Amino acid sequence: MREFLEAFVMVFVGEMGDKSQFLALAFATTYAAVLAGLVIYTLVQNKKARKEGE
């Protein structure tokens, strides 16, 4: 039983990012400011990742 609970917790924690993305998508379809924030955030993070990769 312990192994099952450990696996469940690990998968649950690993999927949290997916749930956050679905929530952001739901808000973005309703609020234009959320969509603009997501685009800006994505561009900034992409630029940071490219800079660190050099």
mmCIF file as Biopython writes it, N, C-alpha, C and O atoms, coordinates in Angstrom:
data_model
#
loop_
_atom_site.group_PDB
_atom_site.id
_atom_site.type_symbol
_atom_site.label_atom_id
_atom_site.label_alt_id
_atom_site.label_comp_id
_atom_site.label_asym_id
_atom_site.label_entity_id
_atom_site.label_seq_id
_atom_site.pdbx_PDB_ins_code
_atom_site.Cartn_x
_atom_site.Cartn_y
_atom_site.Cartn_z
_atom_site.occupancy
_atom_site.B_iso_or_equiv
_atom_site.auth_seq_id
_atom_site.auth_asym_id
_atom_site.pdbx_PDB_model_num
ATOM 1   N N  . MET A ? 1  ? 0.827   -1.202 0.000   1.0 0.0 1  A 1 
ATOM 2   C CA . MET A ? 1  ? 0.000   0.000  0.000   1.0 0.0 1  A 1 
ATOM 3   C C  . MET A ? 1  ? 0.870   1.265  0.000   1.0 0.0 1  A 1 
ATOM 4   O O  . MET A ? 1  ? 0.526   2.270  -0.622  1.0 0.0 1  A 1 
ATOM 5   N N  . ARG A ? 2  ? 1.995   1.193  0.705   1.0 0.0 2  A 1 
ATOM 6   C CA . ARG A ? 2  ? 2.880   2.355  0.772   1.0 0.0 2  A 1 
ATOM 7   C C  . ARG A ? 2  ? 3.397   2.741  -0.612  1.0 0.0 2  A 1 
ATOM 8   O O  . ARG A ? 2  ? 3.461   3.923  -0.947  1.0 0.0 2  A 1 
ATOM 9   N N  . GLU A ? 3  ? 3.764   1.739  -1.416  1.0 0.0 3  A 1 
ATOM 10  C CA . GLU A ? 3  ? 4.271   2.012  -2.762  1.0 0.0 3  A 1 
ATOM 11  C C  . GLU A ? 3  ? 3.218   2.702  -3.619  1.0 0.0 3  A 1 
ATOM 12  O O  . GLU A ? 3  ? 3.530   3.606  -4.394  1.0 0.0 3  A 1 
ATOM 13  N N  . PHE A ? 4  ? 1.966   2.267  -3.472  1.0 0.0 4  A 1 
ATOM 14  C CA . PHE A ? 4  ? 0.879   2.877  -4.219  1.0 0.0 4  A 1 
ATOM 15  C C  . PHE A ? 4  ? 0.730   4.352  -3.848  1.0 0.0 4  A 1 
ATOM 16  O O  . PHE A ? 4  ? 0.595   5.204  -4.726  1.0 0.0 4  A 1 
ATOM 17  N N  . LEU A ? 5  ? 0.755   4.649  -2.567  1.0 0.0 5  A 1 
ATOM 18  C CA . LEU A ? 5  ? 0.612   6.041  -2.123  1.0 0.0 5  A 1 
ATOM 19  C C  . LEU A ? 5  ? 1.790   6.895  -2.582  1.0 0.0 5  A 1 
ATOM 20  O O  . LEU A ? 5  ? 1.601   8.042  -2.987  1.0 0.0 5  A 1 
ATOM 21  N N  . GLU A ? 6  ? 3.003   6.345  -2.522  1.0 0.0 6  A 1 
ATOM 22  C CA . GLU A ? 6  ? 4.162   7.097  -2.988  1.0 0.0 6  A 1 
ATOM 23  C C  . GLU A ? 6  ? 4.045   7.405  -4.479  1.0 0.0 6  A 1 
ATOM 24  O O  . GLU A ? 6  ? 4.315   8.526  -4.908  1.0 0.0 6  A 1 
ATOM 25  N N  . ALA A ? 7  ? 3.645   6.415  -5.261  1.0 0.0 7  A 1 
ATOM 26  C CA . ALA A ? 7  ? 3.482   6.621  -6.700  1.0 0.0 7  A 1 
ATOM 27  C C  . ALA A ? 7  ? 2.385   7.648  -6.969  1.0 0.0 7  A 1 
ATOM 28  O O  . ALA A ? 7  ? 2.540   8.507  -7.837  1.0 0.0 7  A 1 
ATOM 29  N N  . PHE A ? 8  ? 1.283   7.566  -6.232  1.0 0.0 8  A 1 
ATOM 30  C CA . PHE A ? 8  ? 0.185   8.509  -6.408  1.0 0.0 8  A 1 
ATOM 31  C C  . PHE A ? 8  ? 0.636   9.943  -6.125  1.0 0.0 8  A 1 
ATOM 32  O O  . PHE A ? 8  ? 0.326   10.858 -6.887  1.0 0.0 8  A 1 
ATOM 33  N N  . VAL A ? 9  ? 1.365   10.131 -5.035  1.0 0.0 9  A 1 
ATOM 34  C CA . VAL A ? 9  ? 1.833   11.466 -4.669  1.0 0.0 9  A 1 
ATOM 35  C C  . VAL A ? 9  ? 2.808   11.997 -5.717  1.0 0.0 9  A 1 
ATOM 36  O O  . VAL A ? 9  ? 2.734   13.166 -6.096  1.0 0.0 9  A 1 
ATOM 37  N N  . MET A ? 10 ? 3.716   11.152 -6.185  1.0 0.0 10 A 1 
ATOM 38  C CA . MET A ? 10 ? 4.697   11.590 -7.190  1.0 0.0 10 A 1 
ATOM 39  C C  . MET A ? 10 ? 4.011   12.013 -8.487  1.0 0.0 10 A 1 
ATOM 40  O O  . MET A ? 10 ? 4.369   13.036 -9.070  1.0 0.0 10 A 1 
ATOM 41  N N  . VAL A ? 11 ? 3.038   11.240 -8.940  1.0 0.0 11 A 1 
ATOM 42  C CA . VAL A ? 11 ? 2.317   11.586 -10.174 1.0 0.0 11 A 1 
ATOM 43  C C  . VAL A ? 11 ? 1.490   12.848 -9.954  1.0 0.0 11 A 1 
ATOM 44  O O  . VAL A ? 11 ? 1.430   13.710 -10.831 1.0 0.0 11 A 1 
ATOM 45  N N  . PHE A ? 12 ? 0.851   12.961 -8.791  1.0 0.0 12 A 1 
ATOM 46  C CA . PHE A ? 12 ? 0.041   14.136 -8.486  1.0 0.0 12 A 1 
ATOM 47  C C  . PHE A ? 12 ? 0.882   15.402 -8.524  1.0 0.0 12 A 1 
ATOM 48  O O  . PHE A ? 12 ? 0.471   16.401 -9.114  1.0 0.0 12 A 1 
ATOM 49  N N  . VAL A ? 13 ? 2.055   15.371 -7.900  1.0 0.0 13 A 1 
ATOM 50  C CA . VAL A ? 13 ? 2.942   16.530 -7.878  1.0 0.0 13 A 1 
ATOM 51  C C  . VAL A ? 13 ? 3.454   16.823 -9.288  1.0 0.0 13 A 1 
ATOM 52  O O  . VAL A ? 13 ? 3.555   17.986 -9.680  1.0 0.0 13 A 1 
ATOM 53  N N  . GLY A ? 14 ? 3.776   15.781 -10.049 1.0 0.0 14 A 1 
ATOM 54  C CA . GLY A ? 14 ? 4.273   15.967 -11.405 1.0 0.0 14 A 1 
ATOM 55  C C  . GLY A ? 14 ? 3.251   16.574 -12.349 1.0 0.0 14 A 1 
ATOM 56  O O  . GLY A ? 14 ? 3.623   17.248 -13.309 1.0 0.0 14 A 1 
ATOM 57  N N  . GLU A ? 15 ? 1.985   16.349 -12.094 1.0 0.0 15 A 1 
ATOM 58  C CA . GLU A ? 15 ? 0.926   16.854 -12.968 1.0 0.0 15 A 1 
ATOM 59  C C  . GLU A ? 15 ? 0.420   18.234 -12.571 1.0 0.0 15 A 1 
ATOM 60  O O  . GLU A ? 15 ? -0.453  18.777 -13.248 1.0 0.0 15 A 1 
ATOM 61  N N  . MET A ? 16 ? 0.937   18.814 -11.503 1.0 0.0 16 A 1 
ATOM 62  C CA . MET A ? 16 ? 0.467   20.129 -11.061 1.0 0.0 16 A 1 
ATOM 63  C C  . MET A ? 16 ? 0.677   21.192 -12.136 1.0 0.0 16 A 1 
ATOM 64  O O  . MET A ? 16 ? -0.171  22.068 -12.304 1.0 0.0 16 A 1 
ATOM 65  N N  . GLY A ? 17 ? 1.782   21.132 -12.862 1.0 0.0 17 A 1 
ATOM 66  C CA . GLY A ? 17 ? 2.032   22.099 -13.924 1.0 0.0 17 A 1 
ATOM 67  C C  . GLY A ? 17 ? 0.972   22.042 -15.002 1.0 0.0 17 A 1 
ATOM 68  O O  . GLY A ? 17 ? 0.570   23.074 -15.539 1.0 0.0 17 A 1 
ATOM 69  N N  . ASP A ? 18 ? 0.516   20.842 -15.321 1.0 0.0 18 A 1 
ATOM 70  C CA . ASP A ? 18 ? -0.524  20.698 -16.326 1.0 0.0 18 A 1 
ATOM 71  C C  . ASP A ? 18 ? -1.830  21.351 -15.870 1.0 0.0 18 A 1 
ATOM 72  O O  . ASP A ? 18 ? -2.520  21.997 -16.658 1.0 0.0 18 A 1 
ATOM 73  N N  . LYS A ? 19 ? -2.154  21.177 -14.606 1.0 0.0 19 A 1 
ATOM 74  C CA . LYS A ? 19 ? -3.377  21.784 -14.081 1.0 0.0 19 A 1 
ATOM 75  C C  . LYS A ? 19 ? -3.292  23.303 -14.108 1.0 0.0 19 A 1 
ATOM 76  O O  . LYS A ? 19 ? -4.278  23.982 -14.394 1.0 0.0 19 A 1 
ATOM 77  N N  . SER A ? 20 ? -2.117  23.830 -13.810 1.0 0.0 20 A 1 
ATOM 78  C CA . SER A ? 20 ? -1.929  25.278 -13.855 1.0 0.0 20 A 1 
ATOM 79  C C  . SER A ? 20 ? -2.082  25.803 -15.273 1.0 0.0 20 A 1 
ATOM 80  O O  . SER A ? 20 ? -2.638  26.881 -15.485 1.0 0.0 20 A 1 
ATOM 81  N N  . GLN A ? 21 ? -1.591  25.043 -16.244 1.0 0.0 21 A 1 
ATOM 82  C CA . GLN A ? 21 ? -1.724  25.466 -17.639 1.0 0.0 21 A 1 
ATOM 83  C C  . GLN A ? 21 ? -3.192  25.477 -18.062 1.0 0.0 21 A 1 
ATOM 84  O O  . GLN A ? 21 ? -3.619  26.388 -18.770 1.0 0.0 21 A 1 
ATOM 85  N N  . PHE A ? 22 ? -3.954  24.497 -17.648 1.0 0.0 22 A 1 
ATOM 86  C CA . PHE A ? 22 ? -5.382  24.469 -17.988 1.0 0.0 22 A 1 
ATOM 87  C C  . PHE A ? 22 ? -6.111  25.637 -17.342 1.0 0.0 22 A 1 
ATOM 88  O O  . PHE A ? 22 ? -6.994  26.232 -17.960 1.0 0.0 22 A 1 
ATOM 89  N N  . LEU A ? 23 ? -5.755  25.971 -16.114 1.0 0.0 23 A 1 
ATOM 90  C CA . LEU A ? 23 ? -6.384  27.104 -15.434 1.0 0.0 23 A 1 
ATOM 91  C C  . LEU A ? 23 ? -6.039  28.410 -16.142 1.0 0.0 23 A 1 
ATOM 92  O O  . LEU A ? 23 ? -6.908  29.260 -16.339 1.0 0.0 23 A 1 
ATOM 93  N N  . ALA A ? 24 ? -4.777  28.571 -16.523 1.0 0.0 24 A 1 
ATOM 94  C CA . ALA A ? 24 ? -4.373  29.779 -17.250 1.0 0.0 24 A 1 
ATOM 95  C C  . ALA A ? 24 ? -5.104  29.871 -18.582 1.0 0.0 24 A 1 
ATOM 96  O O  . ALA A ? 24 ? -5.530  30.955 -18.981 1.0 0.0 24 A 1 
ATOM 97  N N  . LEU A ? 25 ? -5.253  28.749 -19.269 1.0 0.0 25 A 1 
ATOM 98  C CA . LEU A ? 25 ? -5.979  28.738 -20.540 1.0 0.0 25 A 1 
ATOM 99  C C  . LEU A ? 25 ? -7.440  29.137 -20.336 1.0 0.0 25 A 1 
ATOM 100 O O  . LEU A ? 25 ? -7.997  29.891 -21.135 1.0 0.0 25 A 1 
ATOM 101 N N  . ALA A ? 26 ? -8.055  28.637 -19.281 1.0 0.0 26 A 1 
ATOM 102 C CA . ALA A ? 26 ? -9.452  28.982 -18.997 1.0 0.0 26 A 1 
ATOM 103 C C  . ALA A ? 26 ? -9.605  30.481 -18.728 1.0 0.0 26 A 1 
ATOM 104 O O  . ALA A ? 26 ? -10.543 31.111 -19.218 1.0 0.0 26 A 1 
ATOM 105 N N  . PHE A ? 27 ? -8.687  31.045 -17.954 1.0 0.0 27 A 1 
ATOM 106 C CA . PHE A ? 27 ? -8.745  32.483 -17.690 1.0 0.0 27 A 1 
ATOM 107 C C  . PHE A ? 27 ? -8.457  33.287 -18.952 1.0 0.0 27 A 1 
ATOM 108 O O  . PHE A ? 27 ? -9.067  34.333 -19.174 1.0 0.0 27 A 1 
ATOM 109 N N  . ALA A ? 28 ? -7.533  32.804 -19.777 1.0 0.0 28 A 1 
ATOM 110 C CA . ALA A ? 28 ? -7.157  33.540 -20.986 1.0 0.0 28 A 1 
ATOM 111 C C  . ALA A ? 28 ? -8.307  33.620 -21.972 1.0 0.0 28 A 1 
ATOM 112 O O  . ALA A ? 28 ? -8.392  34.579 -22.739 1.0 0.0 28 A 1 
ATOM 113 N N  . THR A ? 29 ? -9.190  32.636 -21.970 1.0 0.0 29 A 1 
ATOM 114 C CA . THR A ? 29 ? -10.329 32.690 -22.879 1.0 0.0 29 A 1 
ATOM 115 C C  . THR A ? 29 ? -11.362 33.709 -22.413 1.0 0.0 29 A 1 
ATOM 116 O O  . THR A ? 29 ? -12.196 34.155 -23.200 1.0 0.0 29 A 1 
ATOM 117 N N  . THR A ? 30 ? -11.306 34.080 -21.127 1.0 0.0 30 A 1 
ATOM 118 C CA . THR A ? 30 ? -12.271 35.026 -20.578 1.0 0.0 30 A 1 
ATOM 119 C C  . THR A ? 30 ? -11.708 36.442 -20.466 1.0 0.0 30 A 1 
ATOM 120 O O  . THR A ? 30 ? -12.395 37.421 -20.757 1.0 0.0 30 A 1 
ATOM 121 N N  . TYR A ? 31 ? -10.460 36.532 -20.044 1.0 0.0 31 A 1 
ATOM 122 C CA . TYR A ? 31 ? -9.859  37.835 -19.775 1.0 0.0 31 A 1 
ATOM 123 C C  . TYR A ? 31 ? -8.675  38.081 -20.711 1.0 0.0 31 A 1 
ATOM 124 O O  . TYR A ? 31 ? -7.713  37.314 -20.715 1.0 0.0 31 A 1 
ATOM 125 N N  . ALA A ? 32 ? -8.749  39.139 -21.493 1.0 0.0 32 A 1 
ATOM 126 C CA . ALA A ? 32 ? -7.684  39.455 -22.449 1.0 0.0 32 A 1 
ATOM 127 C C  . ALA A ? 32 ? -6.382  39.809 -21.735 1.0 0.0 32 A 1 
ATOM 128 O O  . ALA A ? 32 ? -5.304  39.535 -22.261 1.0 0.0 32 A 1 
ATOM 129 N N  . ALA A ? 33 ? -6.459  40.411 -20.551 1.0 0.0 33 A 1 
ATOM 130 C CA . ALA A ? 33 ? -5.250  40.781 -19.815 1.0 0.0 33 A 1 
ATOM 131 C C  . ALA A ? 33 ? -4.461  39.539 -19.405 1.0 0.0 33 A 1 
ATOM 132 O O  . ALA A ? 33 ? -3.230  39.563 -19.381 1.0 0.0 33 A 1 
ATOM 133 N N  . VAL A ? 34 ? -5.155  38.472 -19.089 1.0 0.0 34 A 1 
ATOM 134 C CA . VAL A ? 34 ? -4.474  37.234 -18.727 1.0 0.0 34 A 1 
ATOM 135 C C  . VAL A ? 34 ? -3.732  36.683 -19.936 1.0 0.0 34 A 1 
ATOM 136 O O  . VAL A ? 34 ? -2.598  36.220 -19.812 1.0 0.0 34 A 1 
ATOM 137 N N  . LEU A ? 35 ? -4.359  36.728 -21.090 1.0 0.0 35 A 1 
ATOM 138 C CA . LEU A ? 35 ? -3.708  36.261 -22.312 1.0 0.0 35 A 1 
ATOM 139 C C  . LEU A ? 35 ? -2.467  37.089 -22.611 1.0 0.0 35 A 1 
ATOM 140 O O  . LEU A ? 35 ? -1.428  36.535 -22.971 1.0 0.0 35 A 1 
ATOM 141 N N  . ALA A ? 36 ? -2.559  38.393 -22.470 1.0 0.0 36 A 1 
ATOM 142 C CA . ALA A ? 36 ? -1.398  39.260 -22.703 1.0 0.0 36 A 1 
ATOM 143 C C  . ALA A ? 36 ? -0.291  38.950 -21.699 1.0 0.0 36 A 1 
ATOM 144 O O  . ALA A ? 36 ? 0.884   38.924 -22.065 1.0 0.0 36 A 1 
ATOM 145 N N  . GLY A ? 37 ? -0.646  38.718 -20.459 1.0 0.0 37 A 1 
ATOM 146 C CA . GLY A ? 37 ? 0.344   38.369 -19.436 1.0 0.0 37 A 1 
ATOM 147 C C  . GLY A ? 37 ? 1.029   37.051 -19.738 1.0 0.0 37 A 1 
ATOM 148 O O  . GLY A ? 37 ? 2.236   36.915 -19.538 1.0 0.0 37 A 1 
ATOM 149 N N  . LEU A ? 38 ? 0.271   36.082 -20.217 1.0 0.0 38 A 1 
ATOM 150 C CA . LEU A ? 38 ? 0.860   34.791 -20.575 1.0 0.0 38 A 1 
ATOM 151 C C  . LEU A ? 38 ? 1.843   34.924 -21.727 1.0 0.0 38 A 1 
ATOM 152 O O  . LEU A ? 38 ? 2.903   34.297 -21.722 1.0 0.0 38 A 1 
ATOM 153 N N  . VAL A ? 39 ? 1.494   35.733 -22.705 1.0 0.0 39 A 1 
ATOM 154 C CA . VAL A ? 39 ? 2.385   35.927 -23.850 1.0 0.0 39 A 1 
ATOM 155 C C  . VAL A ? 39 ? 3.672   36.616 -23.401 1.0 0.0 39 A 1 
ATOM 156 O O  . VAL A ? 39 ? 4.765   36.196 -23.781 1.0 0.0 39 A 1 
ATOM 157 N N  . ILE A ? 40 ? 3.547   37.666 -22.600 1.0 0.0 40 A 1 
ATOM 158 C CA . ILE A ? 40 ? 4.730   38.385 -22.121 1.0 0.0 40 A 1 
ATOM 159 C C  . ILE A ? 40 ? 5.595   37.474 -21.261 1.0 0.0 40 A 1 
ATOM 160 O O  . ILE A ? 40 ? 6.816   37.455 -21.414 1.0 0.0 40 A 1 
ATOM 161 N N  . TYR A ? 41 ? 4.986   36.731 -20.372 1.0 0.0 41 A 1 
ATOM 162 C CA . TYR A ? 41 ? 5.730   35.812 -19.504 1.0 0.0 41 A 1 
ATOM 163 C C  . TYR A ? 41 ? 6.476   34.767 -20.330 1.0 0.0 41 A 1 
ATOM 164 O O  . TYR A ? 41 ? 7.636   34.469 -20.046 1.0 0.0 41 A 1 
ATOM 165 N N  . THR A ? 42 ? 5.827   34.215 -21.339 1.0 0.0 42 A 1 
ATOM 166 C CA . THR A ? 42 ? 6.453   33.213 -22.189 1.0 0.0 42 A 1 
ATOM 167 C C  . THR A ? 42 ? 7.651   33.804 -22.933 1.0 0.0 42 A 1 
ATOM 168 O O  . THR A ? 42 ? 8.702   33.168 -23.024 1.0 0.0 42 A 1 
ATOM 169 N N  . LEU A ? 43 ? 7.498   34.995 -23.454 1.0 0.0 43 A 1 
ATOM 170 C CA . LEU A ? 43 ? 8.604   35.633 -24.165 1.0 0.0 43 A 1 
ATOM 171 C C  . LEU A ? 43 ? 9.786   35.925 -23.240 1.0 0.0 43 A 1 
ATOM 172 O O  . LEU A ? 43 ? 10.938  35.710 -23.617 1.0 0.0 43 A 1 
ATOM 173 N N  . VAL A ? 44 ? 9.507   36.409 -22.043 1.0 0.0 44 A 1 
ATOM 174 C CA . VAL A ? 44 ? 10.582  36.716 -21.092 1.0 0.0 44 A 1 
ATOM 175 C C  . VAL A ? 44 ? 11.315  35.437 -20.682 1.0 0.0 44 A 1 
ATOM 176 O O  . VAL A ? 44 ? 12.545  35.412 -20.639 1.0 0.0 44 A 1 
ATOM 177 N N  . GLN A ? 45 ? 10.564  34.381 -20.381 1.0 0.0 45 A 1 
ATOM 178 C CA . GLN A ? 45 ? 11.195  33.128 -19.968 1.0 0.0 45 A 1 
ATOM 179 C C  . GLN A ? 45 ? 12.003  32.516 -21.103 1.0 0.0 45 A 1 
ATOM 180 O O  . GLN A ? 45 ? 13.069  31.945 -20.873 1.0 0.0 45 A 1 
ATOM 181 N N  . ASN A ? 46 ? 11.500  32.631 -22.322 1.0 0.0 46 A 1 
ATOM 182 C CA . ASN A ? 46 ? 12.218  32.103 -23.474 1.0 0.0 46 A 1 
ATOM 183 C C  . ASN A ? 46 ? 13.538  32.851 -23.659 1.0 0.0 46 A 1 
ATOM 184 O O  . ASN A ? 46 ? 14.572  32.240 -23.932 1.0 0.0 46 A 1 
ATOM 185 N N  . LYS A ? 47 ? 13.494  34.177 -23.508 1.0 0.0 47 A 1 
ATOM 186 C CA . LYS A ? 47 ? 14.710  34.983 -23.640 1.0 0.0 47 A 1 
ATOM 187 C C  . LYS A ? 47 ? 15.721  34.631 -22.565 1.0 0.0 47 A 1 
ATOM 188 O O  . LYS A ? 47 ? 16.916  34.536 -22.844 1.0 0.0 47 A 1 
ATOM 189 N N  . LYS A ? 48 ? 15.251  34.433 -21.326 1.0 0.0 48 A 1 
ATOM 190 C CA . LYS A ? 48 ? 16.141  34.050 -20.230 1.0 0.0 48 A 1 
ATOM 191 C C  . LYS A ? 48 ? 16.782  32.699 -20.497 1.0 0.0 48 A 1 
ATOM 192 O O  . LYS A ? 48 ? 17.972  32.516 -20.238 1.0 0.0 48 A 1 
ATOM 193 N N  . ALA A ? 49 ? 16.012  31.754 -21.010 1.0 0.0 49 A 1 
ATOM 194 C CA . ALA A ? 49 ? 16.528  30.412 -21.273 1.0 0.0 49 A 1 
ATOM 195 C C  . ALA A ? 49 ? 17.572  30.447 -22.377 1.0 0.0 49 A 1 
ATOM 196 O O  . ALA A ? 49 ? 18.578  29.741 -22.302 1.0 0.0 49 A 1 
ATOM 197 N N  . ARG A ? 50 ? 17.345  31.253 -23.388 1.0 0.0 50 A 1 
ATOM 198 C CA . ARG A ? 50 ? 18.337  31.362 -24.471 1.0 0.0 50 A 1 
ATOM 199 C C  . ARG A ? 50 ? 19.613  32.011 -23.980 1.0 0.0 50 A 1 
ATOM 200 O O  . ARG A ? 50 ? 20.706  31.615 -24.385 1.0 0.0 50 A 1 
ATOM 201 N N  . LYS A ? 51 ? 19.488  33.007 -23.110 1.0 0.0 51 A 1 
ATOM 202 C CA . LYS A ? 51 ? 20.654  33.702 -22.590 1.0 0.0 51 A 1 
ATOM 203 C C  . LYS A ? 51 ? 21.492  32.755 -21.722 1.0 0.0 51 A 1 
ATOM 204 O O  . LYS A ? 51 ? 22.721  32.790 -21.790 1.0 0.0 51 A 1 
ATOM 205 N N  . GLU A ? 52 ? 20.849  31.915 -20.912 1.0 0.0 52 A 1 
ATOM 206 C CA . GLU A ? 52 ? 21.560  30.970 -20.048 1.0 0.0 52 A 1 
ATOM 207 C C  . GLU A ? 52 ? 22.211  29.857 -20.878 1.0 0.0 52 A 1 
ATOM 208 O O  . GLU A ? 52 ? 23.225  29.291 -20.471 1.0 0.0 52 A 1 
ATOM 209 N N  . GLY A ? 53 ? 21.630  29.547 -22.034 1.0 0.0 53 A 1 
ATOM 210 C CA . GLY A ? 53 ? 22.146  28.483 -22.876 1.0 0.0 53 A 1 
ATOM 211 C C  . GLY A ? 53 ? 23.392  28.857 -23.639 1.0 0.0 53 A 1 
ATOM 212 O O  . GLY A ? 53 ? 24.083  27.984 -24.164 1.0 0.0 53 A 1 
ATOM 213 N N  . GLU A ? 54 ? 23.690  30.125 -23.711 1.0 0.0 54 A 1 
ATOM 214 C CA . GLU A ? 54 ? 24.859  30.575 -24.475 1.0 0.0 54 A 1 
ATOM 215 C C  . GLU A ? 54 ? 26.146  30.324 -23.748 1.0 0.0 54 A 1 
ATOM 216 O O  . GLU A ? 54 ? 27.218  30.647 -24.261 1.0 0.0 54 A 1 
#
